[in-house]
C-alpha cells in the first residue's frame, strides 16, 4: 500500500515537473517572422525590435559585431506579454549578430529597406523573365541584397500582429528565381549606385484590387467596400462558400472527364499512333475552331500536329515552348505526358526528356481546356522545340544553329467534351481590407525607406475612383508606419491589349491618368513611366530591368539616397 501511495506521489510530482518545464518553454521570448536571420534593418532611423514573452519577463538585447558587444538594452514584457526595444539609428553596415535572451539572430545587415507591393506584375518572379535576361541573372550574385516574401494570407477580422513563418533570402543563384523580378532589378541598380545593403519586403498578390490593401478606417469614405468586407467576417460562412465551390468544381471536372472521348477510346487521342487524318485542319490563331460559329464552347479541345525531327536530335533532351494558351492545358509528346498549366498567363515551357524524341515524325498533342470563353493560342509567342544544350529554352553560347524547330500554324483539331461555363471561383483575397490586415499591418513596426507600388490592372473597370482610393491608401500606410513623409513610387500600367481593341486601350489609358492624378495630389509620391515597356499580348511584360532602373532613377532625383 505504501508503495502504491509512493508511486502516486512520484507520478504527481513528475507531472508537475513536466508542466513546469512546458511553462518555462512557453515563457521563452518569441520574435515576429520579420525579425530573423539575414534581415536588413533600415539605416539612419531608430530601429525597433519587438516580440512577446510572459507578462513581466525581462528581455535583454545585445547587438554584436564579431565577438564585441556594441550595446545592451532591456525591456519588460507588459501585462499582455508584448515588449519592444528601440535602438538608435545606425549607419549602413554589417553583418551583425543580435542576441535576444536565448535567441541569436545571425547575418543581420543595416541598409535600405523597400516595401514592394501590388498585384501580379510586382509578384512576378525572376524565373518568368529568363527569356530576356537569362545570361545576366545567371552571372549575378550579391549577398548584400536580401528578399523576404510575405506569405499570402487574408483576415477579415482585425489587423494582425504577425504573419506565418517566412525567411529572408540572400541574392544567390539558389534563391534568385523566386525574387520579384522588378524588385531584383531595382535592388541591383540601387546597390550599384550606393553600395548600401538592400532589403526587399515583397508583399504582393496577383489579381488583387487596391481596396484589399486598405484598412477599414481608410475606407470610411467608400462605405460600399466596408459593407462588402462585412459579408465575409463570418469564418463559417467563408468555409461554406469554399466547400460549395469545391463541390461544384469536382462535379464540373468529373463531367468533363467522363464526357471526353479523347481519354476513353481504345486508342486515346494523345497516343503516338492515333490516326487523326479525319480531324479538321485549323489555323491555331484563327477563331474558326473552339466555337459554334457564334458562341465559344467551353470544355476540352484536342489539337495535334506531327513534327519532323532530324537524326542528330534522336533521343536527345529538348524543350517544348507553347507560348501561352487560354485557359489550361495538358501536353503530350509521342503519347507521353510532358506538362500541364492550370491557367492562361504563364509561358508554357515543357521539358521533353531524353529518349522520347526520335528521328522522323513525332506527335505533339495539346488537350486544351476552356472555362467557357474562346480557347486560343496567344499570338506572337514562341511555339517551337529547342534542342537542349540550352537553359530554360534559351540558347547557350555553345549552341549552334540549327538548334530549334518552329511548330506549324496548322493543327489537326477535334472537340472533346463540350461543357457549360466553369463554376465561378471566390477569391477572398480580392475583398476589401483583408490583405491590409494580414499582409501590411504585421509590418508596421519595421522601418522602411519607401514603397514601390505596382497595381491597378484589377481596378481598371472602376478607374473613376482609383485616384481617391490610392491617395487614401498612401495616407493609410503612412499612418500605419508612423511615417508621414513615407515616399511612394507608383508604377504606371504597361501597354496592353491588341491595337484593334480601342475600347479596352482607352480604359487603360484613362487608368494611367488616374495613377498620375494620385501621384500629383499626394506629397512625396512619384509616377514611374511604364506604358512604353508593355507587350500587347501579355499582361506581364518581361522588361522589368528597364523599369527597375527607372524606379532607382526616380529615387535618385527625389534625393532619397545617399552614398554609404
C-alpha positions in Angstrom: 0.0 0.0 0.0 2.8 2.4 0.9 4.5 1.6 -2.4 1.3 2.4 -4.2 0.9 5.8 -2.4 4.6 6.5 -3.1 4.2 5.8 -6.8 1.2 8.0 -7.0 3.0 10.8 -5.3 6.0 10.4 -7.6 3.8 10.4 -10.7 2.1 13.6 -9.5 5.5 15.3 -8.9 6.7 14.1 -12.3 3.6 15.6 -13.9 4.1 18.9 -12.1 7.7 19.0 -13.1 6.6 18.3 -16.7 4.1 21.2 -16.6 6.7 23.5 -15.1 9.1 22.5 -17.9 6.4 23.2 -20.6 5.6 26.5 -18.8 9.3 27.5 -18.9 9.5 26.5 -22.6 6.5 28.6 -23.5 7.9 31.5 -21.5 10.8 31.9 -24.0 10.9 35.1 -25.9 9.2 34.9 -29.3 10.1 37.1 -32.2 7.9 38.0 -35.2 8.6 36.4 -38.6 10.2 39.5 -40.0 12.8 39.6 -37.2 15.0 36.7 -38.2 18.4 35.6 -39.5 19.5 37.5 -42.6 17.2 40.5 -42.1 18.1 44.0 -43.3 17.3 46.8 -40.9 16.7 50.4 -42.1 19.7 52.6 -41.7 19.6 56.1 -40.2 16.2 55.6 -38.5 15.6 54.4 -34.9 15.4 50.6 -35.0 12.7 48.6 -33.3 13.0 45.0 -32.2 9.8 43.6 -30.7 8.1 40.4 -29.7 6.3 38.5 -27.0 7.1 36.8 -23.7 5.5 36.0 -20.4 4.0 39.1 -18.7 6.6 40.7 -16.6 9.5 38.8 -18.2 12.8 40.7 -18.6 14.1 40.8 -22.2 17.7 41.7 -22.9 19.0 42.5 -26.3 22.7 42.8 -27.3 24.0 44.0 -30.7 27.2 42.2 -31.6 29.8 42.7 -34.3 32.3 39.8 -34.4 32.9 39.0 -30.7 32.4 42.5 -29.5 29.1 43.7 -28.0 28.1 47.1 -29.2 25.3 47.9 -26.8 22.9 46.1 -24.4 19.3 47.1 -24.0 16.5 45.7 -21.8 12.7 45.8 -21.7 10.0 44.2 -19.6 7.0 42.4 -21.2 3.7 44.1 -20.4 0.6 42.5 -19.0 -0.3 41.1 -22.4 3.2 39.7 -23.0 4.2 42.4 -25.5 7.6 44.1 -25.4 9.7 46.3 -27.7 13.2 47.8 -27.7 14.1 50.8 -29.7 17.7 51.1 -30.8 19.4 54.3 -32.0 19.8 54.9 -35.7 22.8 53.2 -37.3 24.8 53.7 -40.4 24.8 51.0 -43.2 26.9 48.0 -42.3 27.1 44.5 -41.0 26.9 41.6 -40.9 25.9 41.8 -37.2 24.5 39.3 -34.7 21.7 40.2 -32.3 21.2 38.3 -29.0 17.7 38.4 -27.6 17.7 36.4 -24.4 18.5 32.9 -25.7 17.8 33.7 -29.3 20.7 34.6 -31.6 19.9 36.4 -34.9 22.8 35.9 -37.4 23.9 37.7 -40.5 22.0 40.9 -39.9 22.6 43.9 -42.2 21.8 47.6 -41.9 20.9 49.3 -45.2 17.8 50.4 -47.1 14.6 48.5 -46.8 11.9 48.8 -49.5 8.3 47.6 -49.3 7.3 46.3 -52.8 3.6 45.7 -53.1 0.7 45.3 -55.5 -0.5 42.6 -57.8 1.0 40.1 -60.2 3.4 42.4 -62.0 5.1 43.1 -58.7 4.8 39.5 -57.6 6.2 38.1 -61.0 9.3 36.1 -60.1 12.7 36.2 -61.8 12.1 32.8 -63.3 9.4 34.3 -65.5 11.7 36.8 -67.2 14.5 34.4 -68.0 13.7 34.6 -71.7 15.0 38.1 -71.8 17.6 38.1 -69.0 18.9 34.6 -68.5 22.6 35.4 -69.0 22.7 38.4 -66.8 20.7 36.7 -64.0 22.8 33.6 -64.1 26.0 35.6 -63.7 25.0 37.8 -60.7 25.4 37.0 -57.0 25.1 39.6 -54.2 24.5 38.6 -50.6 24.1 42.2 -49.6 20.7 42.1 -51.3 18.0 40.3 -49.3 14.4 39.4 -50.2 11.5 38.4 -48.0 8.2 37.2 -49.3 5.2 38.0 -47.1 3.1 34.8 -47.1 -0.2 35.0 -48.9 -3.0 35.1 -46.3 -6.0 37.3 -45.5 -8.0 38.3 -42.5 -11.4 40.0 -42.3 -11.4 40.5 -38.5 -8.6 42.8 -37.4 -5.1 43.9 -38.2 -2.7 41.1 -37.4 0.5 41.5 -35.3 2.4 38.8 -37.1 2.4 36.6 -40.2 3.1 33.0 -41.0 6.7 31.8 -41.0 8.9 33.2 -43.7 12.6 34.0 -44.1 15.0 36.5 -45.6 16.9 35.2 -48.6 20.1 36.5 -49.9 20.5 37.0 -53.6 22.3 33.8 -54.6 21.8 31.5 -57.6 20.0 29.1 -55.2 17.4 31.8 -54.2 17.1 34.2 -57.1 14.4 32.6 -59.1 11.7 33.4 -56.5 12.8 37.1 -56.1 10.3 39.6 -57.5 11.7 40.4 -61.0 11.1 44.1 -60.6 12.4 44.1 -57.1 15.5 42.2 -58.2 16.5 44.7 -60.9 15.6 47.6 -58.7 17.7 46.3 -55.8 20.6 45.5 -58.1 20.6 49.0 -59.5 20.3 50.6 -56.1 23.2 48.6 -54.7 25.4 49.6 -57.7 24.5 53.2 -57.1 25.0 53.3 -53.4 27.0 50.3 -52.2 24.4 50.0 -49.4 22.7 46.7 -48.5 19.2 46.4 -49.8 16.3 44.7 -48.2 13.1 43.9 -50.2 9.9 43.1 -48.4 7.7 41.6 -51.1 4.0 41.9 -50.0 2.0 41.3 -53.2 -0.7 39.1 -54.6 -1.8 38.7 -58.2 -5.2 40.0 -59.3 -5.8 42.0 -56.1 -7.5 45.4 -56.2 -6.3 48.4 -54.2 -9.2 48.3 -51.6 -7.9 44.8 -50.4 -4.7 46.6 -49.3 -6.5 49.3 -47.3 -7.6 49.4 -43.6 -11.3 49.6 -42.7 -10.7 53.0 -41.3 -9.2 54.3 -44.5 -12.3 53.2 -46.4 -14.8 55.3 -44.4 -15.4 57.5 -47.5 -16.1 54.3 -49.5 -18.8 52.6 -47.5 -19.7 50.1 -50.2 -16.3 48.5 -49.7 -16.7 48.3 -45.9 -20.1 46.7 -46.4 -18.6 44.3 -48.9 -15.9 43.3 -46.3 -18.6 42.7 -43.7 -20.2 40.0 -45.8 -17.1 37.8 -45.1 -16.5 38.4 -41.4 -18.1 35.1 -40.5 -15.5 32.3 -40.9 -18.1 29.6 -41.1 -19.8 31.4 -44.0 -16.5 31.7 -45.8 -15.8 28.0 -45.2 -19.2 27.1 -46.6 -18.6 29.1 -49.7 -15.4 27.2 -50.3 -17.0 23.9 -49.7 -19.8 24.6 -52.2 -17.2 25.9 -54.7 -15.1 22.8 -54.3 -18.1 20.6 -54.8 -19.0 22.5 -57.9 -15.6 22.2 -59.4 -15.4 18.5 -58.6 -18.7 17.9 -60.4 -17.6 20.0 -63.4 -14.3 18.3 -63.7 -15.9 14.8 -63.3 -18.4 15.6 -66.0 -15.6 16.9 -68.2 -13.5 13.8 -67.7 -16.5 11.4 -68.2 -17.6 13.1 -71.4 -14.2 13.4 -73.0 -13.9 10.6 -75.6 -10.3 11.5 -76.2 -9.4 10.0 -72.8 -11.6 6.9 -73.1 -11.4 5.5 -76.6 -9.3 2.3 -77.0 -6.6 4.4 -78.5 -6.5 7.7 -76.6 -6.3 10.8 -78.7 -2.8 11.7 -77.3 -1.3 8.3 -78.3 1.6 8.5 -80.7 -0.1 6.0 -83.1 -3.5 7.6 -83.1 -4.9 8.3 -86.6 -6.0 11.9 -86.7 -6.4 12.1 -90.5 -10.2 12.6 -90.3 -9.8 15.6 -87.9 -10.4 19.2 -89.1 -7.3 21.2 -90.0 -7.3 24.6 -88.4 -5.1 27.7 -88.1 -4.0 27.8 -84.5 -4.6 31.6 -84.4 -8.0 31.6 -86.1 -11.4 31.8 -84.4 -12.8 29.1 -86.7 -12.4 26.4 -84.0 -13.5 26.2 -80.4 -16.9 27.8 -81.1 -20.2 27.0 -82.7 -20.0 29.9 -85.1 -21.5 32.4 -82.7 -20.6 31.4 -79.1 -17.4 29.9 -77.6 -17.6 26.3 -76.5 -16.2 25.5 -73.0 -14.7 22.2 -72.1 -11.9 20.2 -73.8 -10.4 20.8 -77.2 -7.8 18.5 -78.8 -5.1 19.6 -81.2 -2.4 17.5 -82.8 0.5 18.0 -85.2 3.4 16.0 -86.4 6.9 17.4 -86.3 9.9 16.1 -88.3 12.9 15.6 -86.1 16.4 15.3 -87.7 18.5 12.3 -87.0 21.0 14.4 -85.0 18.3 15.0 -82.4 17.4 11.3 -81.9 16.9 10.5 -78.3 18.2 13.9 -77.0 16.6 16.1 -74.4 14.7 19.2 -75.7 12.4 22.0 -74.6 8.9 22.5 -75.9 7.7 26.1 -76.0 4.0 26.5 -76.4 3.6 30.3 -75.9 0.6 31.0 -73.8 -2.7 29.2 -74.0 -6.3 30.0 -73.0 -7.1 28.6 -70.5 -5.5 25.4 -69.2 -3.6 22.6 -71.0 -2.1 19.1 -70.8 0.6 18.3 -73.3 1.9 15.0 -74.7 4.8 14.3 -76.9 4.7 10.9 -78.7 2.0 9.8 -76.3 3.9 10.7 -73.2 2.7 13.5 -70.8 5.3 16.3 -70.6 3.5 19.1 -68.7 0.4 21.0 -67.7 -0.6 24.5 -66.7 -3.8 25.4 -64.9 -4.5 29.0 -66.1 -3.7 31.2 -69.1 -0.9 33.6 -68.2 2.3 31.5 -67.5 4.5 30.7 -70.5 4.4 27.0 -71.4 7.9 25.7 -71.1 7.9 21.9 -71.0 10.9 19.6 -70.9 11.0 16.7 -73.3 13.1 14.1 -71.6 16.0 12.3 -73.4 14.9 9.2 -75.2 11.4 10.5 -76.1 12.2 12.3 -79.4 13.0 10.1 -82.4 14.3 10.7 -85.9 11.4 11.3 -88.3 7.8 12.1 -87.4 6.9 12.9 -83.8 3.5 13.8 -82.5 2.6 16.7 -80.2 -0.9 16.7 -78.7 -2.5 19.5 -76.7 -5.6 18.9 -74.6 -6.8 22.5 -74.2 -9.4 23.3 -71.5 -11.6 26.4 -71.9 -13.5 27.6 -68.8 -16.2 29.0 -71.1 -14.5 31.6 -73.3 -12.9 31.2 -76.7 -9.9 28.8 -76.4 -6.8 30.2 -78.0 -3.1 30.2 -78.7 -1.8 33.7 -77.9 -0.2 35.3 -80.9 3.5 36.4 -81.1 4.7 34.0 -78.6 7.3 31.2 -79.1 5.9 27.9 -80.5 8.9 25.7 -81.1 11.0 22.8 -80.0 14.5 23.7 -78.8 17.3 21.1 -78.5 18.9 21.2 -75.1 22.4 22.4 -74.5 20.0 25.3 -73.8 18.9 26.7 -70.4 15.2 27.1 -69.8 14.7 27.1 -73.6 17.3 29.9 -74.1 20.2 29.0 -76.4 23.6 29.0 -74.6 26.8 30.3 -76.1 27.8 26.8 -77.1 24.7 26.3 -79.1 25.0 26.3 -82.9 22.2 26.5 -85.5 20.0 24.7 -86.3 19.0 24.0 -82.7 15.3 24.7 -82.9 12.3 23.7 -85.0 9.3 26.0 -85.3 5.9 24.4 -84.9 3.4 24.8 -87.8 0.4 27.1 -87.5 -1.8 24.3 -88.9 -3.0 21.7 -86.4 -5.4 18.8 -86.5 -8.4 19.7 -84.3 -11.3 17.8 -82.7 -13.7 18.9 -79.9 -13.5 16.8 -76.8 -16.2 17.3 -74.1 -18.3 20.5 -74.6 -19.1 22.0 -71.3 -21.1 24.8 -69.8 -19.3 27.7 -68.2 -17.0 26.5 -65.4 -18.1 27.4 -61.9 -17.1 30.8 -60.6 -14.4 31.0 -58.0 -14.4 33.1 -54.9 -11.1 34.9 -54.3 -11.4 36.2 -50.8 -8.1 37.9 -51.3 -9.8 40.3 -53.7 -12.1 41.6 -51.0 -11.6 44.9 -49.1 -9.4 45.2 -46.0 -8.3 41.6 -45.8 -4.8 42.0 -47.2 -4.1 45.1 -45.2 -5.0 43.2 -42.0 -2.8 40.1 -42.9 0.0 41.4 -45.1 0.6 45.0 -44.2 -0.4 45.5 -40.6 2.2 42.9 -39.4 5.0 45.1 -41.0 4.1 48.3 -39.1 6.9 48.2 -36.6 9.6 47.5 -39.2 11.3 50.6 -40.6 11.2 51.0 -44.4 12.8 53.6 -46.7 9.8 53.8 -49.1 7.1 51.9 -51.0 7.2 50.7 -54.6 3.6 50.1 -55.7 2.7 48.3 -58.9 -1.0 47.7 -59.1 -4.1 48.8 -60.9 -5.0 46.3 -63.6 -7.8 44.9 -61.4 -9.3 48.4 -60.8 -9.5 49.4 -64.5 -13.2 48.8 -64.6 -13.7 51.2 -61.6 -11.0 53.6 -62.7 -13.1 56.7 -61.9 -12.5 56.2 -58.2 -8.9 54.9 -58.3 -7.1 58.2 -57.7 -9.0 58.8 -54.5 -8.6 55.2 -53.3 -4.9 55.2 -53.9 -4.5 58.6 -52.2 -6.4 57.2 -49.2 -4.2 54.1 -49.2 -1.0 56.1 -49.2 -2.2 58.2 -46.2 -3.3 54.9 -44.6 0.1 53.3 -44.9 1.9 56.4 -43.7 -0.2 56.3 -40.6 0.4 52.6 -40.1 4.2 53.1 -40.4 4.1 56.3 -38.4 6.0 57.9 -41.3 4.1 61.0 -42.6 6.5 61.5 -45.5 6.9 57.9 -46.5 7.6 58.1 -50.2 5.6 56.1 -52.8 6.8 55.1 -56.2 3.7 54.3 -58.3 4.4 52.2 -61.4 2.3 53.3 -64.4 0.3 50.4 -66.0 2.2 49.0 -69.0 0.8 49.0 -72.5 -1.6 46.1 -73.1 -4.4 44.8 -75.4 -4.5 44.4 -79.2 -4.3 47.6 -81.2 -7.8 46.9 -82.5 -9.3 46.8 -79.0 -9.9 50.6 -78.9 -12.3 50.5 -76.0 -10.0 48.4 -73.8 -7.0 50.5 -74.6 -8.9 53.7 -73.9 -9.8 52.3 -70.5 -6.2 51.5 -69.7 -5.1 55.0 -70.8 -7.7 56.6 -68.5 -6.4 54.4 -65.7 -2.9 55.7 -66.2 -4.3 59.2 -65.9 -5.8 58.2 -62.5 -2.5 56.9 -61.4 -0.9 60.2 -62.4 -3.6 62.1 -60.5 -2.9 60.1 -57.3 0.8 61.0 -57.6 0.0 64.6 -58.2 -2.4 65.0 -55.3 -0.2 63.3 -52.6 3.1 64.7 -51.4 6.2 62.6 -51.8 4.5 60.4 -54.4 6.1 59.8 -57.8 4.8 58.2 -61.0 7.2 55.8 -62.8 6.7 55.7 -66.6 6.0 52.2 -67.8 3.5 52.4 -70.7 6.2 52.1 -73.3 7.5 48.8 -71.8 4.3 46.8 -72.3 3.5 43.9 -74.6 0.1 44.0 -76.2 -0.3 40.2 -75.9 0.9 39.8 -72.3 -0.4 41.5 -69.2 3.0 40.6 -67.6 5.6 42.3 -69.8 9.2 40.9 -69.4 11.3 44.1 -69.3 11.4 44.6 -65.6 15.0 45.6 -65.8 14.4 49.0 -67.5 11.5 49.5 -65.1 13.7 48.7 -62.0 16.3 51.3 -63.3 13.6 53.9 -63.7 12.4 53.5 -60.1 16.0 53.8 -58.9 16.5 56.9 -61.1 13.3 58.4 -59.6 14.6 57.8 -56.1 17.9 59.5 -57.0 16.1 62.5 -58.5 14.0 62.7 -55.4 17.2 62.9 -53.3 16.2 59.9 -51.3 19.5 58.1 -51.5 23.0 58.9 -50.2 26.2 57.0 -50.6 27.4 54.8 -47.8 
